[in-house]
């Protein structure tokens, strides 16, 4: 795993040191200890916040924070894959409850696991609600991960600014609300095999933005001059947008593309090399990040000749170890899905589902048998990390031997960087709504050559 950096014990202690009453905070449960330690009634519903914090509530309700438990893919992944898998494999038993530590924290803290399905309308549906985040006062341990946050429910709500007051609740400043470790308690995750399967905050920690003090909050909860509550004075307020991989506006332009040929004019039986430069200009973490096992980011280069005939150009191989996983092909994968689906002889599905020869920016996850998996909880090892780091520029080349049938004249060549939240073959197998496997264009660029006789 390329993410080697960890937060030191001192940093963990400093984080706890920001809590009001360090000794008292250490008696509150965190992580697995918090399972069943509280009740739903300890926490207010988001509806109670809506009347005063209308704008922030409306922003939150359309974010993935509000859908962490109810979103269709999360429901399918949990109930059709994670729960049956955990019940059939003792080594994965903790997964049945553990997924809820981040996706349905109220249910986890209340011991209501597995929670009722979303259609039953339980309070698990509140997902990551207002009172979840605004009762978090720190985390326990050296590294924030696997829901090791500490929640202190009650009348006191913690926030990122001192000196605030409310007629409905008490307000207390807590520095933890300003730290990326707050995000890391859920956006860093280890599998039961002690493998980092999510490391978004750690990627940020090792990248250039952390050294410059640009935090997760600055991009995913950007500040604007507004009122945080109906009775509040205008102030610089963090907008509760939390937009990320499910937001086309956030994806658009995240990676910049440029392309050029090595020659502008080429004979009809010649060869031309196209170079594509990709620059991760926007993200403070790697692209893709988070649920890397599900995500597909690939570079597709096509050429259209003067007669309108289209050609797909395969990427040039670079020869590094594990490269086969970064070039799309029609091989089968994900055979371990057969365990939760109770299909012992399951042959797998197409690994990529996007045609052959495209460059994929990914890090493959492998199950205990060494097979590629999309089930992060069943990840025992990781393959080559060929993702785009923050502010990293990558060059890919496409050597094209012109086909005999090519028309003379101008050839337009386009490079597109595409994104899918979930690869189509898996989505079709599990009957996930099509929007989850929708192909989103992150960026594109064009160039041209002239073919002559």
C-alpha positions as a Markdown table, in Angstrom:
| # | Residue | x | y | z |
|---|---|---|---|---|
| 1 | Unk | 0.0 | 0.0 | 0.0 |
| 2 | Unk | 1.5 | 3.4 | -1.0 |
| 3 | Unk | -0.1 | 5.2 | 2.0 |
| 4 | Unk | 2.6 | 4.7 | 4.5 |
| 5 | Unk | 2.2 | 7.7 | 6.7 |
| 6 | Unk | 0.3 | 7.5 | 9.9 |
| 7 | Unk | -0.5 | 10.1 | 12.5 |
| 8 | Unk | 1.7 | 9.9 | 15.6 |
| 9 | Unk | 0.5 | 9.0 | 19.0 |
| 10 | Unk | 1.3 | 12.6 | 20.1 |
| 11 | Unk | -1.1 | 13.9 | 17.5 |
| 12 | Unk | -3.8 | 11.6 | 18.7 |
| 13 | Unk | -3.2 | 12.8 | 22.3 |
| 14 | Unk | -3.3 | 16.4 | 21.1 |
| 15 | Unk | -6.6 | 15.8 | 19.5 |
| 16 | Unk | -8.0 | 14.4 | 22.7 |
| 17 | Unk | -6.4 | 17.3 | 24.5 |
| 18 | Unk | -8.8 | 19.7 | 22.7 |
| 19 | Unk | -11.7 | 18.1 | 24.4 |
| 20 | Unk | -13.4 | 19.7 | 27.4 |
| 21 | Unk | -12.1 | 17.6 | 30.3 |
| 22 | Unk | -9.6 | 15.1 | 28.9 |
| 23 | Unk | -10.1 | 12.5 | 31.6 |
| 24 | Unk | -13.8 | 12.6 | 31.2 |
| 25 | Unk | -13.5 | 12.2 | 27.4 |
| 26 | Unk | -11.4 | 9.0 | 27.9 |
| 27 | Unk | -14.3 | 7.3 | 29.6 |
| 28 | Unk | -16.6 | 7.8 | 26.6 |
| 29 | Unk | -16.7 | 4.8 | 24.2 |
| 30 | Unk | -15.2 | 5.0 | 20.7 |
| 31 | Unk | -15.2 | 2.6 | 17.8 |
| 32 | Unk | -16.4 | -0.9 | 18.5 |
| 33 | Unk | -16.8 | 0.0 | 22.2 |
| 34 | Unk | -19.6 | 2.4 | 21.2 |
| 35 | Unk | -21.9 | -0.3 | 19.8 |
| 36 | Unk | -25.1 | -0.3 | 21.8 |
| 37 | Unk | -23.8 | 2.3 | 24.3 |
| 38 | Unk | -26.5 | 4.9 | 23.6 |
| 39 | Unk | -30.1 | 5.2 | 22.4 |
| 40 | Unk | -31.8 | 6.9 | 19.5 |
| 41 | Unk | -33.5 | 9.2 | 22.0 |
| 42 | Unk | -30.1 | 10.6 | 22.9 |
| 43 | Unk | -30.0 | 12.4 | 19.6 |
| 44 | Unk | -32.2 | 15.0 | 18.0 |
| 45 | Unk | -33.7 | 14.4 | 14.5 |
| 46 | Unk | -32.6 | 16.5 | 11.6 |
| 47 | Unk | -36.1 | 17.9 | 11.4 |
| 48 | Unk | -35.5 | 19.6 | 14.8 |
| 49 | Unk | -32.6 | 21.5 | 13.2 |
| 50 | Unk | -34.5 | 22.5 | 10.1 |
| 51 | Unk | -36.6 | 25.2 | 11.6 |
| 52 | Unk | -33.6 | 27.4 | 12.6 |
| 53 | Unk | -30.8 | 26.1 | 10.3 |
| 54 | Unk | -33.0 | 25.9 | 7.1 |
| 55 | Unk | -30.3 | 26.6 | 4.5 |
| 56 | Unk | -27.8 | 24.2 | 6.1 |
| 57 | Unk | -30.4 | 21.5 | 6.5 |
| 58 | Unk | -31.5 | 21.8 | 2.8 |
| 59 | Unk | -27.9 | 21.5 | 1.7 |
| 60 | Unk | -27.3 | 18.5 | 3.9 |
| 61 | Unk | -30.5 | 16.7 | 2.8 |
| 62 | Unk | -29.3 | 16.5 | -0.8 |
| 63 | Unk | -25.8 | 15.3 | 0.1 |
| 64 | Unk | -24.5 | 11.8 | 0.5 |
| 65 | Unk | -24.2 | 12.4 | 4.2 |
| 66 | Unk | -28.0 | 12.3 | 4.4 |
| 67 | Unk | -28.1 | 9.2 | 2.2 |
| 68 | Unk | -25.3 | 7.2 | 3.7 |
| 69 | Unk | -27.7 | 4.5 | 4.8 |
| 70 | Unk | -30.6 | 4.9 | 2.3 |
| 71 | Unk | -28.7 | 5.2 | -1.0 |
| 72 | Unk | -29.6 | 2.4 | -3.3 |
| 73 | Unk | -26.1 | 1.0 | -3.9 |
| 74 | Unk | -25.3 | 1.2 | -0.2 |
| 75 | Unk | -28.5 | -0.7 | 0.7 |
| 76 | Unk | -27.7 | -3.4 | -1.9 |
| 77 | Unk | -24.1 | -3.7 | -0.9 |
| 78 | Unk | -24.9 | -4.0 | 2.8 |
| 79 | Unk | -28.0 | -6.3 | 2.7 |
| 80 | Unk | -27.1 | -8.4 | -0.3 |
| 81 | Unk | -23.4 | -8.7 | 0.1 |
| 82 | Unk | -22.0 | -7.6 | 3.5 |
| 83 | Unk | -24.5 | -9.1 | 5.9 |
| 84 | Unk | -24.7 | -12.5 | 4.3 |
| 85 | Unk | -21.0 | -12.6 | 3.8 |
| 86 | Unk | -20.4 | -11.7 | 7.5 |
| 87 | Unk | -22.8 | -14.4 | 8.6 |
| 88 | Unk | -21.0 | -17.1 | 6.5 |
| 89 | Unk | -17.4 | -16.2 | 7.3 |
| 90 | Unk | -16.5 | -15.8 | 11.0 |
| 91 | Unk | -13.5 | -13.7 | 10.1 |
| 92 | Unk | -15.8 | -11.1 | 8.7 |
| 93 | Unk | -18.4 | -11.2 | 11.5 |
| 94 | Unk | -17.7 | -7.7 | 12.7 |
| 95 | Unk | -18.7 | -6.3 | 9.3 |
| 96 | Unk | -22.4 | -6.9 | 9.9 |
| 97 | Unk | -22.4 | -4.2 | 12.7 |
| 98 | Unk | -19.3 | -2.3 | 11.6 |
| 99 | Unk | -20.6 | -0.9 | 8.3 |
| 100 | Unk | -23.2 | 1.1 | 10.4 |
| 101 | Unk | -20.5 | 2.8 | 12.4 |
| 102 | Unk | -20.2 | 5.3 | 9.5 |
| 103 | Unk | -23.3 | 4.7 | 7.4 |
| 104 | Unk | -25.9 | 4.7 | 10.2 |
| 105 | Unk | -24.1 | 5.9 | 13.3 |
| 106 | Unk | -27.3 | 6.3 | 15.4 |
| 107 | Unk | -28.3 | 2.7 | 14.7 |
| 108 | Unk | -24.8 | 1.6 | 15.6 |
| 109 | Unk | -24.7 | 3.5 | 18.9 |
| 110 | Unk | -28.2 | 2.3 | 19.7 |
| 111 | Unk | -27.2 | -1.3 | 19.0 |
| 112 | Unk | -29.8 | -1.6 | 16.3 |
| 113 | Unk | -27.8 | -3.8 | 13.9 |
| 114 | Unk | -28.5 | -4.8 | 11.3 |
| 115 | Unk | -30.9 | -1.8 | 11.2 |
| 116 | Unk | -34.3 | -2.1 | 9.5 |
| 117 | Unk | -34.3 | -1.7 | 5.8 |
| 118 | Unk | -34.7 | 1.9 | 4.6 |
| 119 | Unk | -38.3 | 1.3 | 3.5 |
| 120 | Unk | -39.3 | 0.6 | 7.1 |
| 121 | Unk | -38.5 | 4.3 | 8.0 |
| 122 | Unk | -36.5 | 3.8 | 11.1 |
| 123 | Unk | -34.2 | 6.4 | 12.5 |
| 124 | Unk | -31.3 | 4.6 | 10.9 |
| 125 | Unk | -32.5 | 6.4 | 7.8 |
| 126 | Unk | -31.1 | 9.7 | 9.2 |
| 127 | Unk | -27.7 | 8.4 | 8.1 |
| 128 | Unk | -25.0 | 10.9 | 9.1 |
| 129 | Unk | -27.2 | 13.6 | 10.6 |
| 130 | Unk | -26.7 | 17.0 | 12.1 |
| 131 | Unk | -26.5 | 15.6 | 15.7 |
| 132 | Unk | -24.0 | 12.9 | 14.6 |
| 133 | Unk | -21.3 | 15.4 | 13.6 |
| 134 | Unk | -22.2 | 18.1 | 16.1 |
| 135 | Unk | -21.7 | 15.8 | 19.1 |
| 136 | Unk | -18.3 | 14.4 | 18.0 |
| 137 | Unk | -15.7 | 15.7 | 20.4 |
| 138 | Unk | -12.6 | 13.8 | 19.3 |
| 139 | Unk | -11.3 | 10.4 | 18.4 |
| 140 | Unk | -9.4 | 7.7 | 20.3 |
| 141 | Unk | -6.2 | 6.1 | 19.0 |
| 142 | Unk | -3.2 | 7.1 | 16.9 |
| 143 | Unk | -5.0 | 7.3 | 13.5 |
| 144 | Unk | -8.5 | 8.4 | 12.8 |
| 145 | Unk | -10.3 | 5.4 | 11.1 |
| 146 | Unk | -13.0 | 2.8 | 11.4 |
| 147 | Unk | -15.4 | 5.2 | 13.3 |
| 148 | Unk | -13.1 | 5.7 | 16.3 |
| 149 | Unk | -14.8 | 9.0 | 16.9 |
| 150 | Unk | -16.2 | 9.9 | 20.3 |
| 151 | Unk | -19.8 | 11.2 | 20.5 |
| 152 | Unk | -21.1 | 13.1 | 23.5 |
| 153 | Unk | -24.9 | 13.6 | 22.9 |
| 154 | Unk | -26.9 | 16.1 | 24.9 |
| 155 | Unk | -27.9 | 19.7 | 25.0 |
| 156 | Unk | -24.4 | 20.8 | 24.2 |
| 157 | Unk | -23.6 | 20.9 | 20.5 |
| 158 | Unk | -20.1 | 21.4 | 19.4 |
| 159 | Unk | -19.1 | 23.7 | 16.5 |
| 160 | Unk | -16.1 | 25.3 | 14.8 |
| 161 | Unk | -16.5 | 28.8 | 16.2 |
| 162 | Unk | -16.4 | 30.2 | 19.8 |
| 163 | Unk | -18.8 | 32.6 | 21.3 |
| 164 | Unk | -22.0 | 31.2 | 19.6 |
| 165 | Unk | -25.3 | 30.8 | 21.3 |
| 166 | Unk | -28.7 | 29.3 | 20.6 |
| 167 | Unk | -32.1 | 29.5 | 22.2 |
| 168 | Unk | -32.6 | 25.7 | 21.6 |
| 169 | Unk | -29.3 | 24.2 | 22.7 |
| 170 | Unk | -26.0 | 25.2 | 24.3 |
| 171 | Unk | -23.1 | 25.7 | 21.9 |
| 172 | Unk | -19.5 | 24.9 | 22.6 |
| 173 | Unk | -16.4 | 25.5 | 20.5 |
| 174 | Unk | -14.3 | 22.3 | 19.8 |
| 175 | Unk | -11.2 | 22.4 | 17.7 |
| 176 | Unk | -11.8 | 18.9 | 16.5 |
| 177 | Unk | -14.5 | 20.3 | 14.2 |
| 178 | Unk | -11.8 | 22.2 | 12.3 |
| 179 | Unk | -9.5 | 19.2 | 11.9 |
| 180 | Unk | -9.3 | 16.7 | 9.0 |
| 181 | Unk | -9.2 | 14.0 | 11.5 |
| 182 | Unk | -12.9 | 14.5 | 12.0 |
| 183 | Unk | -13.3 | 13.3 | 8.4 |
| 184 | Unk | -10.7 | 10.6 | 8.8 |
| 185 | Unk | -12.7 | 8.7 | 11.4 |
| 186 | Unk | -14.9 | 7.5 | 8.5 |
| 187 | Unk | -13.0 | 8.2 | 5.4 |
| 188 | Unk | -10.0 | 6.1 | 6.5 |
| 189 | Unk | -10.8 | 2.4 | 6.9 |
| 190 | Unk | -9.1 | -0.9 | 7.5 |
| 191 | Unk | -10.5 | -4.2 | 6.4 |
| 192 | Unk | -10.7 | -7.1 | 8.9 |
| 193 | Unk | -7.4 | -8.2 | 7.3 |
| 194 | Unk | -5.7 | -5.0 | 8.5 |
| 195 | Unk | -5.5 | -3.5 | 5.0 |
| 196 | Unk | -6.2 | 0.2 | 4.3 |
| 197 | Unk | -9.3 | 0.0 | 2.0 |
| 198 | Unk | -10.1 | 3.7 | 2.4 |
| 199 | Unk | -7.4 | 6.3 | 3.0 |
| 200 | Unk | -8.7 | 9.6 | 1.8 |
| 201 | Unk | -7.6 | 11.7 | 4.8 |
| 202 | Unk | -4.3 | 9.9 | 4.9 |
| 203 | Unk | -3.8 | 10.7 | 1.2 |
| 204 | Unk | -4.4 | 14.3 | 2.0 |
| 205 | Unk | -2.1 | 14.1 | 4.9 |
| 206 | Unk | 0.8 | 13.0 | 2.7 |
| 207 | Unk | 0.0 | 15.4 | -0.1 |
| 208 | Unk | 0.8 | 19.1 | -0.8 |
| 209 | Unk | -2.5 | 20.5 | 0.4 |
| 210 | Unk | -1.9 | 19.4 | 4.0 |
| 211 | Unk | 1.4 | 21.3 | 4.0 |
| 212 | Unk | -0.3 | 24.4 | 2.9 |
| 213 | Unk | -3.2 | 24.1 | 5.4 |
| 214 | Unk | -5.9 | 23.5 | 2.8 |
| 215 | Unk | -8.3 | 21.1 | 4.6 |
| 216 | Unk | -11.0 | 18.7 | 3.5 |
| 217 | Unk | -13.5 | 21.3 | 4.8 |
| 218 | Unk | -12.2 | 24.0 | 2.4 |
| 219 | Unk | -13.3 | 22.0 | -0.7 |
| 220 | Unk | -16.2 | 20.0 | 0.6 |
| 221 | Unk | -17.7 | 22.5 | 3.0 |
| 222 | Unk | -16.5 | 25.8 | 1.5 |
| 223 | Unk | -17.3 | 29.0 | 3.4 |
| 224 | Unk | -19.6 | 31.8 | 2.2 |
| 225 | Unk | -21.0 | 34.9 | 3.8 |
| 226 | Unk | -24.4 | 33.8 | 5.1 |
| 227 | Unk | -26.5 | 33.1 | 8.2 |
| 228 | Unk | -25.9 | 29.9 | 10.0 |
| 229 | Unk | -29.3 | 30.2 | 11.6 |
| 230 | Unk | -32.4 | 32.3 | 11.1 |
| 231 | Unk | -31.6 | 34.4 | 14.2 |
| 232 | Unk | -27.9 | 34.7 | 13.5 |
| 233 | Unk | -26.0 | 37.6 | 12.1 |
| 234 | Unk | -24.3 | 37.1 | 8.8 |
| 235 | Unk | -20.9 | 35.5 | 9.1 |
| 236 | Unk | -18.4 | 33.3 | 7.2 |
| 237 | Unk | -20.3 | 30.0 | 7.3 |
| 238 | Unk | -19.2 | 26.6 | 6.1 |
| 239 | Unk | -21.7 | 25.4 | 3.5 |
| 240 | Unk | -23.0 | 21.9 | 4.2 |
| 241 | Unk | -22.6 | 20.7 | 0.6 |
| 242 | Unk | -20.3 | 17.7 | 1.2 |
| 243 | Unk | -20.2 | 17.2 | -2.5 |
| 244 | Unk | -17.8 | 14.6 | -3.9 |
| 245 | Unk | -17.9 | 11.5 | -6.1 |
| 246 | Unk | -21.6 | 11.7 | -6.6 |
| 247 | Unk | -21.5 | 15.3 | -7.8 |
| 248 | Unk | -21.0 | 16.0 | -11.5 |
| 249 | Unk | -20.0 | 19.6 | -10.6 |
| 250 | Unk | -17.3 | 18.3 | -8.4 |
| 251 | Unk | -16.0 | 15.7 | -10.9 |
| 252 | Unk | -16.1 | 18.1 | -13.8 |
| 253 | Unk | -12.6 | 19.3 | -14.6 |
| 254 | Unk | -11.0 | 17.6 | -11.6 |
| 255 | Unk | -8.3 | 16.4 | -14.0 |
| 256 | Unk | -7.0 | 18.6 | -16.8 |
| 257 | Unk | -6.1 | 17.1 | -20.1 |
| 258 | Unk | -3.9 | 18.1 | -23.0 |
| 259 | Unk | -2.8 | 16.0 | -26.0 |
| 260 | Unk | -0.4 | 16.4 | -29.0 |
| 261 | Unk | 0.9 | 14.2 | -31.8 |
| 262 | Unk | 4.6 | 13.7 | -32.5 |
| 263 | Unk | 3.9 | 14.8 | -36.1 |
| 264 | Unk | 1.1 | 16.9 | -37.7 |
| 265 | Unk | 1.3 | 15.4 | -41.2 |
| 266 | Unk | 1.7 | 11.7 | -41.8 |
| 267 | Unk | 1.6 | 9.4 | -44.8 |
| 268 | Unk | -1.4 | 7.1 | -45.2 |
| 269 | Unk | 0.8 | 4.1 | -44.2 |
| 270 | Unk | 2.7 | 5.8 | -41.4 |
| 271 | Unk | 2.7 | 5.8 | -37.6 |
| 272 | Unk | 1.9 | 8.6 | -35.2 |
| 273 | Unk | 2.3 | 8.8 | -31.4 |
| 274 | Unk | -0.2 | 10.8 | -29.4 |
| 275 | Unk | 0.9 | 12.0 | -25.9 |
| 276 | Unk | -1.8 | 12.8 | -23.3 |
| 277 | Unk | -0.9 | 14.8 | -20.2 |
| 278 | Unk | -3.3 | 14.4 | -17.2 |
| 279 | Unk | -3.0 | 16.8 | -14.3 |
| 280 | Unk | -4.9 | 16.3 | -11.0 |
| 281 | Unk | -5.5 | 19.9 | -10.6 |
| 282 | Unk | -8.5 | 19.9 | -8.2 |
| 283 | Unk | -8.4 | 17.1 | -5.6 |
| 284 | Unk | -6.4 | 17.2 | -2.4 |
| 285 | Unk | -6.4 | 13.4 | -2.4 |
| 286 | Unk | -5.9 | 10.7 | -5.1 |
| 287 | Unk | -8.3 | 10.2 | -8.0 |
| 288 | Unk | -10.2 | 8.0 | -7.5 |
| 289 | Unk | -10.3 | 7.8 | -3.7 |
| 290 | Unk | -12.7 | 6.3 | -1.1 |
| 291 | Unk | -14.4 | 3.2 | -2.4 |
| 292 | Unk | -11.6 | 2.6 | -4.9 |
| 293 | Unk | -12.7 | -1.0 | -5.4 |
| 294 | Unk | -15.9 | 0.2 | -7.0 |
| 295 | Unk | -14.7 | 3.2 | -9.0 |
| 296 | Unk | -13.5 | 3.2 | -12.6 |
| 297 | Unk | -11.6 | 6.2 | -14.0 |
| 298 | Unk | -10.2 | 5.6 | -17.5 |
| 299 | Unk | -8.6 | 7.4 | -20.4 |
| 300 | Unk | -10.2 | 6.6 | -23.8 |
| 301 | Unk | -8.7 | 7.9 | -27.0 |
| 302 | Unk | -10.6 | 7.8 | -30.3 |
| 303 | Unk | -9.8 | 9.0 | -33.8 |
| 304 | Unk | -12.3 | 10.0 | -36.6 |
| 305 | Unk | -11.0 | 10.2 | -40.2 |
| 306 | Unk | -12.2 | 12.5 | -43.0 |
| 307 | Unk | -14.8 | 9.9 | -44.0 |
| 308 | Unk | -16.3 | 9.7 | -40.5 |
| 309 | Unk | -14.8 | 6.3 | -39.7 |
| 310 | Unk | -14.0 | 5.9 | -36.0 |
| 311 | Unk | -11.0 | 4.1 | -34.5 |
| 312 | Unk | -10.2 | 3.3 | -30.9 |
| 313 | Unk | -6.5 | 3.7 | -30.0 |
| 314 | Unk | -5.1 | 1.3 | -27.4 |
| 315 | Unk | -2.7 | 2.8 | -24.7 |
| 316 | Unk | 1.0 | 2.0 | -24.9 |
| 317 | Unk | 2.2 | -0.4 | -22.2 |
| 318 | Unk | 4.8 | 0.9 | -19.8 |
| 319 | Unk | 5.9 | -2.4 | -18.4 |
| 320 | Unk | 5.5 | -1.9 | -14.6 |
| 321 | Unk | 4.5 | -4.6 | -12.3 |
| 322 | Unk | 0.7 | -5.1 | -12.1 |
| 323 | Unk | 0.1 | -3.0 | -15.2 |
| 324 | Unk | -2.4 | -5.6 | -16.5 |
| 325 | Unk | -4.9 | -4.3 | -13.9 |
| 326 | Unk | -4.6 | -0.8 | -15.3 |
| 327 | Unk | -5.4 | -1.6 | -18.9 |
| 328 | Unk | -9.0 | -2.6 | -19.6 |
| 329 | Unk | -9.7 | -6.1 | -20.9 |
| 330 | Unk | -12.5 | -8.6 | -21.0 |
| 331 | Unk | -11.2 | -10.9 | -18.3 |
| 332 | Unk | -13.6 | -12.2 | -15.6 |
| 333 | Unk | -13.2 | -11.1 | -12.0 |
| 334 | Unk | -15.0 | -10.7 | -8.6 |
| 335 | Unk | -15.6 | -14.4 | -8.2 |
| 336 | Unk | -15.8 | -14.0 | -4.4 |
| 337 | Unk | -19.3 | -12.4 | -4.9 |
| 338 | Unk | -20.4 | -16.0 | -5.1 |
| 339 | Unk | -20.1 | -16.4 | -1.3 |
| 340 | Unk | -22.7 | -13.8 | -0.2 |
| 341 | Unk | -24.8 | -14.6 | -3.3 |
| 342 | Unk | -24.7 | -18.3 | -2.3 |
| 343 | Unk | -23.4 | -19.3 | -5.8 |
| 344 | Unk | -20.4 | -21.6 | -5.1 |
| 345 | Unk | -19.5 | -22.0 | -8.7 |
| 346 | Unk | -19.9 | -18.3 | -9.6 |
| 347 | Unk | -17.5 | -17.6 | -12.6 |
| 348 | Unk | -17.4 | -13.8 | -12.0 |
| 349 | Unk | -18.3 | -11.0 | -14.3 |
| 350 | Unk | -16.3 | -8.8 | -16.7 |
| 351 | Unk | -13.8 | -6.9 | -14.7 |
| 352 | Unk | -14.2 | -3.6 | -16.4 |
| 353 | Unk | -17.0 | -3.6 | -18.9 |
| 354 | Unk | -15.6 | -0.7 | -21.0 |
| 355 | Unk | -13.9 | -2.5 | -23.9 |
| 356 | Unk | -10.2 | -3.3 | -24.2 |
| 357 | Unk | -7.1 | -1.2 | -24.3 |
| 358 | Unk | -8.0 | 1.8 | -22.2 |
| 359 | Unk | -5.8 | 3.1 | -19.4 |
| 360 | Unk | -7.5 | 2.7 | -16.0 |
| 361 | Unk | -6.4 | 4.7 | -13.0 |
| 362 | Unk | -7.1 | 2.4 | -10.1 |
| 363 | Unk | -5.7 | 0.3 | -7.3 |
| 364 | Unk | -7.0 | -3.3 | -7.4 |
| 365 | Unk | -8.2 | -5.0 | -4.2 |
| 366 | Unk | -7.6 | -8.7 | -3.7 |
| 367 | Unk | -9.5 | -11.3 | -1.6 |
| 368 | Unk | -7.7 | -13.9 | 0.6 |
| 369 | Unk | -7.5 | -16.2 | -2.5 |
| 370 | Unk | -5.7 | -13.5 | -4.5 |
| 371 | Unk | -8.7 | -12.7 | -6.7 |
| 372 | Unk | -9.8 | -9.2 | -7.5 |
| 373 | Unk | -12.7 | -8.1 | -5.3 |
| 374 | Unk | -15.1 | -5.2 | -5.0 |
| 375 | Unk | -16.0 | -6.1 | -1.4 |
| 376 | Unk | -13.7 | -4.0 | 0.6 |
| 377 | Unk | -14.4 | -6.0 | 3.8 |
| 378 | Unk | -13.0 | -9.1 | 2.0 |
| 379 | Unk | -9.7 | -7.3 | 1.0 |
| 380 | Unk | -6.6 | -9.1 | 2.1 |
| 381 | Unk | -4.1 | -7.3 | -0.1 |
| 382 | Unk | -3.7 | -4.4 | -2.6 |
| 383 | Unk | -2.2 | -4.2 | -6.0 |
| 384 | Unk | -0.4 | -1.5 | -7.9 |
| 385 | Unk | -1.5 | 2.0 | -7.0 |
| 386 | Unk | -1.9 | 3.7 | -10.4 |
| 387 | Unk | -4.2 | 6.5 | -9.3 |
| 388 | Unk | -3.6 | 10.2 | -9.9 |
| 389 | Unk | -2.1 | 11.9 | -6.8 |
| 390 | Unk | -2.9 | 15.5 | -5.9 |
| 391 | Unk | -1.1 | 17.9 | -8.3 |
| 392 | Unk | 0.4 | 14.9 | -10.1 |
| 393 | Unk | 0.9 | 15.0 | -13.8 |
| 394 | Unk | 0.8 | 11.7 | -15.7 |
| 395 | Unk | 1.7 | 11.1 | -19.4 |
| 396 | Unk | 0.1 | 8.4 | -21.4 |
| 397 | Unk | 1.1 | 7.6 | -25.0 |
| 398 | Unk | -0.9 | 6.0 | -27.8 |
| 399 | Unk | 1.1 | 4.7 | -30.8 |
| 400 | Unk | -1.1 | 4.4 | -33.8 |
| 401 | Unk | -0.2 | 2.5 | -36.9 |
| 402 | Unk | -2.6 | 4.0 | -39.5 |
| 403 | Unk | -5.0 | 1.4 | -40.8 |
| 404 | Unk | -5.0 | 0.7 | -44.6 |
| 405 | Unk | -8.6 | 1.8 | -45.0 |
| 406 | Unk | -8.0 | 5.3 | -43.5 |
| 407 | Unk | -9.4 | 8.2 | -45.5 |
| 408 | Unk | -7.0 | 10.9 | -46.6 |
| 409 | Unk | -7.4 | 14.3 | -45.0 |
| 410 | Unk | -7.9 | 15.6 | -41.5 |
| 411 | Unk | -8.2 | 13.1 | -38.6 |
| 412 | Unk | -9.6 | 14.4 | -35.4 |
| 413 | Unk | -8.4 | 12.7 | -32.2 |
| 414 | Unk | -10.2 | 13.0 | -28.9 |
| 415 | Unk | -9.1 | 12.0 | -25.4 |
| 416 | Unk | -11.8 | 11.6 | -22.8 |
| 417 | Unk | -11.3 | 10.9 | -19.1 |
| 418 | Unk | -14.4 | 9.0 | -17.9 |
| 419 | Unk | -15.7 | 8.0 | -14.5 |
| 420 | Unk | -18.1 | 5.4 | -13.2 |
| 421 | Unk | -19.1 | 5.0 | -9.5 |
| 422 | Unk | -19.7 | 1.3 | -10.1 |
| 423 | Unk | -18.6 | -0.8 | -13.1 |
| 424 | Unk | -21.5 | -1.8 | -15.4 |
| 425 | Unk | -21.1 | -5.7 | -15.1 |
| 426 | Unk | -21.4 | -5.6 | -11.3 |
| 427 | Unk | -24.3 | -3.1 | -11.5 |
| 428 | Unk | -26.2 | -5.4 | -13.9 |
| 429 | Unk | -25.5 | -8.5 | -11.8 |
| 430 | Unk | -26.9 | -6.9 | -8.6 |
| 431 | Unk | -29.6 | -4.9 | -10.4 |
| 432 | Unk | -28.3 | -1.6 | -9.1 |
| 433 | Unk | -30.1 | 1.4 | -10.6 |
| 434 | Unk | -28.5 | 2.6 | -13.8 |
| 435 | Unk | -27.5 | 6.0 | -12.3 |
| 436 | Unk | -24.9 | 4.3 | -10.2 |
| 437 | Unk | -23.1 | 3.0 | -13.3 |
| 438 | Unk | -23.7 | 6.2 | -15.4 |
| 439 | Unk | -20.6 | 7.2 | -17.3 |
| 440 | Unk | -19.5 | 10.8 | -16.4 |
| 441 | Unk | -17.0 | 12.6 | -18.4 |
| 442 | Unk | -14.4 | 14.3 | -16.2 |
| 443 | Unk | -12.7 | 16.1 | -19.1 |
| 444 | Unk | -11.8 | 15.9 | -22.7 |
| 445 | Unk | -9.3 | 17.4 | -25.2 |
| 446 | Unk | -8.8 | 17.2 | -29.0 |
| 447 | Unk | -6.1 | 17.5 | -31.5 |
| 448 | Unk | -5.7 | 16.6 | -35.2 |
| 449 | Unk | -3.4 | 15.3 | -37.9 |
| 450 | Unk | -3.4 | 15.4 | -41.7 |
| 451 | Unk | -3.1 | 12.1 | -43.6 |
| 452 | Unk | -1.7 | 12.4 | -47.1 |
| 453 | Unk | -0.8 | 10.1 | -50.0 |
